[in-house]
Amino acid sequence: MLSSVLNSERAILVNIHIMRAFTRLRKMIVTHEDLRRKIEEMEKKYDKQFAVVFSAIK
């Protein structure tokens, strides 16, 4: 989130890399059922702490 707020070239690059990582993870979840199940189990366990992360992945 900080990389979205900061206005520097490095922060912009970091933000782009973060978004690309989430996109790749979303693609992996679609093609790998076991990975999807594990992430859903983690989501249940850490739901409050990582709600933003899991929302972005979905």
N, C-alpha and C positions, 0 to 999 in steps of 0.2 A: 504494500500500500504506500509505503514511503516513496518508492521509486515513481509512483504516479503523481505524487505531490511535488517532488523536487523538479526543478526546471534546468537540468544540465544534460549535456549530451550523454554522459555515462548513465545517468538515471533513466533516460529514455531507452538506451540500449538494454539496460537491465530489465525494464518493464517489458520490452519486446521479447526478450528471452523467456521471461516468466510466462507470458501469454502463449508462446510457442510450446513450452513444456506442458501447459494445461491442455493445449490442443492435441498434442501427441498422446498424452495420458487418456484423453477422452476417446481417441481412435483405438487405443489398446484395449480399453474397457469394452468397446463394442465387439472387438474380435476375440477377446479372451474371457470366457465365462468365469473361470476360476478366479481371475484377477478382479473381476467385477464383484464377485461374492466376498472376497477378502476385504475389498474397500468398503463394501456395505457393512460388514461386520465392524470395521474400524469406525465407520460413521456412527453406528449405534453406540459404540463405546466412548467416543470423543466428540459427540454431536455438538455440544455447546461450544467447545474450544475451536472446532474447525468448521463451523457452519458455513463460513464464507468460502473456504477452500472447496468443500464438497459442492456447494452451489455453483461455483465457477466450473468445476469439472463436469457437472451434469449439463 
